[in-house]
Structure formats: structure tokens, C-alpha cells
Amino acid sequence: LWKREWAARDHGLAVPECVTRRQAVINQARTLLKNNRHEND
């Protein structure tokens, strides 16, 4: 993440919507990867 994003997170400031959306997409992808791993095991 950019330093500005980390600073905003540390200070509890509002994060731009695009950043929040990107984080949601990343979380969703991680969840899918975890599910796929469990199925393969």
C-alpha cells in the first residue's frame, strides 16, 4: 500500500472508496483460494 493509505489507516481517516473496493476484491480472492485448497486436499 502507499504510505498515504497506511497513514490514513493508522489515523483512522476515511479511506478512498477505490481502496476499500480493492481490499474487498483481494479478500474475496483469498477466500476463493482457501476454498479451492480445501477441496484439493
Steps between C-alpha positions, in 0.01 A plus 500: 500500500600858455635683803199730479264202528689361799500842667127537442441156649720572800323829573155356439429739213256424223657281232412568135221277371723352230742380768222340702361332190845369403547359850162327477600341169827379650320351799252327272780353290676370812179335616458329163860379510451356850185319389678357196788376713264321738327329208833387353614357832 
